[in-house]
Amino acid sequence: MIHEFTENYDIIVIGAGHAGVEASLATARMGCKTLLATINLEMLAFMPCNPSIGGSAKGIVVREIDALGGEMGKNIDKSYIQMKMLNTGKGPAVRALRAQADKALYARNMKHTVEQQENLTLRQSMIEEILAEDGKVVGVRTATNQKFSAKAVIVTTGTALRGEIILGELKYSSGPNNSLASIGLADNLKALGLEIGRFKTGTPPRVKANSINYDETEIQPGDKKPNHFSFMSKDEDYLQDQIPCWLTYTNQTSHDIINKNLYRAPMFSGIVQGVGPRYCPSIEDKIVRFADKNRHQLFLEPEGRETEEVYIQGLSTSLPEDVQKDLVHSIKGLEQAEMMRTGYAIEYDIVLPHQLRATLETKKISGLFTAGQTNGTSGYEEAAGQGIVAGINAALKIQGKPELILKRSDAYIGVMIDDLVTKGTLEPYRLLTSRAEYRLILRHDNADMRLTEIGHQVGLVDEKRYRQFEIKKAQFDNELKRLDSLKLKPVPETNQMVEELGFKPLTDAVTAKEFMRRPEVTYADAVRFIGPAAEDLDAKIIELLETEIKYEGYIKKALDQVAKMKRMEEKRIPKNIDWDAIDSIATEARQKFKKINPETIGQASRISGVNPADISILMVYLEGRRHSAKN
């Protein structure tokens, strides 16, 4: 079919949520003429659910996006109202930053960034159809029948694909926050041969700040110590005038209200058909599943400096409006609260992610990429992480350059994408630290050390930033060498100082690095004995040094496992393999291999239902095939 295109682009991104913004900025910054098309310009980088960025695992993803050259970290550092480091009492592998956002300011700043970006056109337009010829993307068609050509298309439609909002007995077609749903594109994706699933998520009521009795709640302030998501942000810019959150709880009265009205709850009445998120359930789901608990935590989170709206985190619900009012008023501090918005559930279509390669390109249609909630994930951070990877790979593809696949040992983003494309997901996917087997080397403090080099190679980290990174890396490497070269000897003068600091005396000579392996010894303690570094080191380098030294043994074990897995990842599986020709593998393994078509032995080994014996048989088969090809 011959198409008459009115405009020509290298790449078209459909949807301007957190995935679409990162994808389009990445492609434009890599030199591709890009169109970012969205149903509603006012929804660009909007937060239809919680007004926050970061949290456990998610905060590390934001730093990874920043290290690759993305925008989310920079933007939240310009628009937060509170910043807090979580899990400070635990090990470094699970520490993560979380910020409460001024949601209007966050969206406004991101929109301005997009509008100012060279090579990037932002347009309010509904895309109805992705045009493909001979299994390859050639462009898109809008609802007004305009046709734009493209060498690659990235679908980042969030919850808009055949979206339906559910509130009590009411159900109607809508995207998030009462925006338009995308119906034609949902039909088109199915017509292109993609398998479609249906998920559900939800959001809680919002109440008016000046109607809350804060005396009945517990204050949750931000941190005084400076911290940032972007490695480029400066401590002197850290906001001290922060807005606190507040903690309260449900109670038996709250639970009784829910239990009496379960027959009216869409979750239980049969109105909700989509699968909801396991790790962010509705309050009615929590009350049923955890009937033994007499209360559940609720955080009252302000949505910005210039709004009275307060988000009740933990009270996600689709109960009827009258029930929601009674429920809110049963909670301490909210007895007189004025409900400004009711909570609701939203159902939407997704592209089942086993149909994707690790680049986030669909296996069926060349040049068609998907990212974000379209792939079955939940959360702004997961969406943005996929968005930047899809954007990078779309640009690399049309530029004829090698693709970027982040491994599980490279980034939490790599863990997430590998989970999605290898295992699929039966419910909205959420990143957790427990999903990462290499979490000790995927920390918040070393994201730049892991990924800035990659960001520079693909063209997203500019020379100025890369030089700053090189200086930091050199300072870290030099100080690590110095600590490993200077010794503390068990002489009386040294041991007197050691005991004055409250530590056990030395019995043998040790390097400063070995001395720092003691749990109680800090870098500052070691410097008392060996003197300061030649250059002043900032707090971030010192934090990195302390973690790398104290956990060196565990990190080395993790790196040994990474090297072993790397060898398996390097063993490629031919695209044209006939799975039925392999004798002796289990039926379940054969079915999974046919469905997912793993690209490497490493990926094949991670498919659920595949046993080590199946992998051994597969490797023997591939080796025999290789020998036959040689002969």
N, C-alpha and C positions, 0 to 999 in steps of 0.2 A: 504494500500500500504506500502511495506517495503522499506525504504530509506537507502542507504549506505552513511553515512556521513563521510567526510574526516577530519573534525575538529568539535570539540564540545565546545560550549559556554553556559553560563547561559543566557546571554542576547545579542542580536544583535541590534545595532542601525544603521538605514539606512539613510545616509545623515549627513554631517559634517558642517552644517551651525550653527547658534547660538543656535537653539533648540537641534540639535544633539550633539554638544559639551557639553552642560550642562547635557543632559540626560546621556551620556556615562561616564562623569566624576562622576556623582552622583552614578550610578550603580557600577562603579569600586571601588569607595571610600567606598561603603557600602558592599564590599566584594564579589561582583559578577564578575565572569570571563566574560569580555565584549569584543565584537568586534564592532569597529566603522568603517563602510564601506562607502566609498565615491567615486563618479565617478572621482573626480579630487582632489588630495591632495593639490594642490595650491589654492583651493577654500575654505579650512578649515577656518571657522570663517571670511570669506571674507565679505566685505561690498559692494555689487554690486550697491547700491543706495547711500544714503547720508552718508558722512563720519563723523557720530556723534553718540553718545550714550546719552540717557536720554531725557529730555524735560518734558513738562506737563504730569503728570500721569506716563509716561514712566520712568522718573528718579526715582520715588518712587518704581517702579517695580524692577529696578536694585538694589536698596538698600534692597528690600525684598529678591531677589535672594542671595545677599551677606549674609543677616542675616540667611538664611537657610543653608548656607555653599557652595553656588555656586561660579562661577569664574568670571562672567562678570564684576562686580565692581572692583575686584582686577586688572583685566587685563586692563580696561580703565584707572585706576589710574597709570598704568605703561606706558601708550602709548598716553596720550592726548597732544594736542598742545594748547588747551585753555579750561578753566573751567569757568562756569558762573551759578549763581543761578538765576532762573527765577521767576517772579511774586513777587519780594521782597516788592513791595508796596501794596500787597494784603495780605489777611489772611493766616495763617500757613497751612490751609488745601490744598491750591493750589500751594504752593511753591515747586519747583522741580529743581534739578540740571541737567545741560546739558554740555556735553563735546564734543569739536571737537577732532576727533581722527586722529592720524597718522595711516591711514588705513592699510598700509603695515606692520608697526610695531605691530599693534594690532593683525593682523592675524598671524604674525611670532611668537609673544609671546605666543599666544593661542596654536598654533601648537606645540611649544616646551613643554608647560604644558601637553598637551595630550600625547605627545611622552614619557614623563618622568613618567606618571602615572602608578602605579602598578595595575595589573589586567586588563589593557586596551591595546588591540591590535588595531593599526590603519592600515588600508589597503585601497589601491586604487582598488576598485572592483565595478562593476555594478551588483546590485541585480536585477534579473529578476522576481523572484517568491518567494512569502511567502508560505511555505509549512504548510498545516493544515490538521489535521485528527480528525474526530468526533467533529468539531467545536472548535478545540484547536490548537494553534501554535506548530509546532514541529521543524521548522527550515527555512532555505532559500536556494534558488538555484541561483548561479551567472550566468552571461552571458557566462562564460567558462564551464558551467555545473558542477561546484563544488557544493557540498551540505554540508552546515554547520548546525549542530543541535543547537537548542536554546529552552529554556523554555518560553522565552518572546521575542517579536520583537517590536521595536519602530520605526515607520516610520516618518522621519523628512526631507522630500525631498524638502522643500521650493517651488520654482517655476519651478522645473525640471520636474514634472510629465506632460508628453506630452506637454512640453513647446514649445512655438512658439514666435519668435521675430518678431515684426512688425515695419517697418520703411518706411513710405510713402506707395508706392505701393508694396514694398518688404515684403514678409512673408516667414519665413523659420523655420524649426525645430531646437530648441536650448534651453538650459537652460540659466540661467543668465550669462551675460558677455561672451557670445559665448561658453559656456561649453556644453557638450553633454546633450541632453534631455533624460528622462527616459520614454521609451515607453512601454516596456514589463511589468514593475511593475504597470503602470497605468491600463493596460488591466487586470492584475492579481487581483488588488483590486476590480475591477468591477466583475470579475469572482467569487470572494469570497462572493459576495452578497452585497457589500457596495454601497450606492448611491453616485454618483460622480457629482460635480458641476464644473463650469468653471468660473474663475475669471481673472482679468487683472490688471496689475500695470504698472508703467512706471518710467523712469529716465530722467534727463535733460542732455543737452550737458555739456561737460567739456571744459574749455578754458585755454590757457597758461598764467600763472601768469605774466610773464614779458611783455605781450602784452596788459595788462589792464592799463587804465589811472585812477589810484586811486584818483587823484585830483578831479575827477567828482563823487566820491562816498563818503559815510559817514563811518568813521571807527567804528567798533564794538569790543572794547577790552574785554578781559576776566577780571575776578575778581582778585584783589590784595589779598583779604582776603582768607585764606586757606579753602578749602572744598574738600571733597572726596566722592566717591561712596562707597568705602569699609569702614566698621567700624574699620578695622584693619590698615588702612593707617595713616601715621603720618603727622602732620602739618609741621614739619621741612623738609619734602620731597616735599612740595608743590612747583610746578613749577612757578617761577616768570618770566622767559623768555618765555612768551606766544606769539603765533602768532595771530594777529587780523583777524576778518572777516570784510566784507565790505557790505554796504547796498546801493542798487540802486533800480530803478523802471522801469517797462514798461511804455510806453507812447502811445499817440494816433497813432503815426506812427507804433509802434509795433502791436497795435490792428488792424490797417488797413491791415497790411501784413497778419495777421492770417485770418481775415474775407475774404480777396480776395482769400485765398487758402483753405478755408474750404472744398471745393469739393475734394481736394487732401488729406484731413486729414482722416486717417483710422478710427478715432472715429466717423466720420460722413458719410463716404463713404460706410460703411457696412462691411469693412474688419475685424474690431474688433468685436468679438462676446461675449467675456467675460465681466463680470460686473466689473467696475472700482471702486476705492476707493472714497467714498464721501468726506472724510476729507483731501485728498491729490490729488485733481483733476489735470488733465493736464492743461497747460496754455490755450490751445484752448477751453477746456471745461469751464474754468473760464471766458474767454472772452464772450462766448455765454450766460452762466448762469447769469453773473453779467455785463450785457451790460451797466448798468448805471455808472459803475466805470471807471474813466479815467486813472487809473494806478493800478498796483499790485506790492507789495514788492518783491524784489529779494535779496537774501543773497549770497555773493560770499565767498565760504568756501574752504580754502586750504585743500588739501587731505593729506598733510604730509610735513615733513621737507625736504625730499630728492626727491621731485617731483615738477614739475611746474604745475601739473593739479589742476584746481580750479573748484569746483562743483557749478553750478548756482541753488541754492535752490529756488523753486517756478516756475521754467521754464520746468517742466516735459513735454515732448512732443514726439509724434511719427510722426510729420510732415515730409515731404520729406527733404533730406539733404540740398538742395539749399534754401528751405524756412527757415530752421533752421539758416543758415548762415545769411540771410537777417534779420531775427528776432533778432539774437544776436547783429548784427551791428547797429540795431536801438536803442539800449539801451545805456544810458549815461554811459560812462566809458568803454564800450565794442565796441566802433566804429571801432577800429582797432584790436579787439581781434582775436587771432588765435584759431579756434575750433579744439581741439585735439580729441574729441570723440563726435559723434552725440548722441542725445537722442533717446530712443526707447521705445516701449511698449512691454510687454511680457504677453502672455496668458498661463494659466496653469490649470491643474485639481486639485480639492480639494476633500477631504472627507467631506461630509456635516455633521457638528458637532453634530446635534441632535442624531446621532447614537452612541454617546460616553457617558460613565458614567463620573461622576465628577472626577474620577481618571485618565481620558483620555484613559481608556481601551475601546475598541469597545464592544458594547453589543452583536454583532453577533459572534465574534471570541474571545474566551478566550485566554489571553496572548498577544493579538495584541493591541498595543497602537499607537496613532498618536499625533503629536505635531507640533506647529509652523504654517507656512503658509499652510501646508497640511490641517490644520483645518479651513482655511479661514480667518486667521488674517493677519495684515500687521505690519511691524516693527520688528527690531532685538530684542527689549526688550520684546515684547509680545511673540515672539518665544522662547527666552531663559527662560522666566517665565514658559511657558508650558513644555519646555524641562526638567527642573529640577523636576517638579511635576510628569511628566510621568516617568522619571528615578527613582525617589523615589518609586513610586507605583509599577513599574515593579519589583524592587528589593524586596520590602515588600511582593509582591505576591508570588514570588518563594521561599521566606524565610518563608512563612506561617505566616506572622505577620499582624496585623491590618493595613488597608489601611489609607492613608492620604487624607482627603478632606478638603481643605482650604475653609472656609466659606466667605461670602461677608463681614463679619465684621472682618475677620482675615487679609485680604490682598487684594490689587488691583488684584493680581493674582487670588484670589478666585472670585472676581467680574467678571473678564474676563472669567474664565472657566464656571462659573454659567451662564453667558449670552450666551455663545456658546452652552452649552449642553441643556439649558432650552428653549432658544428662537431661536437658530440657527442664521444664518446670511445670508442675501441676497446680501451682498457686502463685500469687504475686511474689516474686523473688526479692529477698532483702539480704544485703551483705551483712555478715556477722564475722567477728574475729575468729570464731571457731571453724569457719569454712576454709581458713588459710592454714595449710600445714607448715608454711614457712613464715608464720607471722612474726617471729623474732627478727627476721631480716626485712620485713615489710612494715617498718615503724613510721610514725609520724615525723620523727626527727631526721630521717635519712632519705626522704622521698626525692629530694634534689640530687643526692648522690646516686640514686638508682636511675633517675629518668631525665635529668637535664641534658645529658649527652645525647640521648635519643631525640629530645625536643629540638636540639640544635641541628642534628643531622637531617631531620625532616624539614627544617626551615621555620619552626615556630618560635624558637628561642633566638633572639637577635644577638649580634656580636657583643654589644655592651653588657647585656645580662650574662652572656657566656663567659666573658672576661672576669666578671665579678665571681661567678661560680668557680672558675679556675683558681682564682686567688684564695677563695675559701677552701677548696680542696687541697691546695698546696699547703696552706696553714695547718690544716688537719693532719695531712701526711707528715709534715715536718715535725710537728709536735709529738705525734705518735712515735716517730723514730727517736726523738730526743728522750722521751719517757722510757723508751726501751734500751737506751744506751747509757744513761746515768744511773749509778748505783748508790744505794744507802747501805752503809756498813754498820755492823753491830758494835760500834764503839760507844764508850760511855756518853759522850756528848750527844750523839744521835739518839741513843735510847732514852736519855733524859727528856729530850724533846718529844719523842714518841709517847712516853708515859705522861708527860704534861698534857698532851692532847687526848689522853684517856684511852690510848691503844696499848695492846700487848707489846712488850719490847721485842726487838729483832733478835733472832738466834743465829741467822745466817745473812750474808750479803744478798740483797735483792735489788732488782731494778725498780725505778720509780713506777714503772708500769705494773710490775708484780705487786708492789706495795698497794697500788690503787685497786687491786683485785679484792682486797679486804672490803667486805660490805660497808663498813662504817667509814672508810677513808674516801674523801672527796679529792677532786683535782686541786682545790685550794690547799688542802693538807699536804699533798705531794710537793707542790710548788714551794712550800716553806723550807723544804730540804734541798731542792735542786735549783731554786731561783726561778723567776718568771721566764716565759718564752721571749724570744727576740722581738716579736710583735705582739701587741695587745690582741688577745683573742676574745671574740664576743661570746655571750652566754650560750648561743646556739652551738658553736663549735665545742665549747666545754661540755655541754650536755651530750653531744655526739661522742666525744672522747670517753666520757665516763661510762656510757652505755656499751660502747664497743669493747672497752677493756674489761668491764665487770662481767660481761656475758660472752667473752671471747670463746670459751670452750663450747657453749651451746650454739653459738653462731657458726663455728667451724663444723660442727656436726650437721647443721642445716645446710651449709654450703656443700658438704660432701654428698648429701642427699640430692641436692640440686644438680651436681655434676653427673650423678648416676641417672637422674631423670632426663638430663640433657641428651645423653647418648640414646635414650629411647625416643626422644622427640626428633632426633636426626634421622631415624629410620623411617623413611617415607613409605606410604602404602600407595600403590598405583591407583589412578582414578578409575581404570577400566577393570578392576579386579572382579572376578566372578565368585561371590561368596558361596554359592552352591557347589563350587568345584573343590572346596576345602573339606576333606573328609574329617570326621571325628569331633569337630567343634560342636558344643552343645546347641540345641535348637534355639534356646533363648538368646545365646550369643550371636548366632547367625541372624536372627530376626533384628537384634539391635544393630548389628553391623550394617545390615541392609537399610535400616531406617536412618542411621546417622552418617554412614559412610565416612568413618574416621580417616584423617589424612596422615596420621603418624601412629606408630606403635604406642607411644606415650598416651595419646588421646584414646586409643582403643582400650588401653588398660584401665582407664578411668570411667568407662561406661558402666553404669550400674547393671548388675546381672551378668557381667563378663568376669570369668574366673581366670586365675593365673594359668591354668591348664589350657584354656582357650587361646591365651596370648602365646604360650609356648608353641602350640600347634600352628598358629598363624605365622610365627617367626620361621618355623621349619619350612612351611609352605613357601614363604617369600624367598627364603634362601635357595630352595630347590628351583624355584622359578628363575631366580637370578642366574644360577648355574646353567640352566637350560638355555637361557638367552645368550650366554657367553659361547656355548657350544654350537 
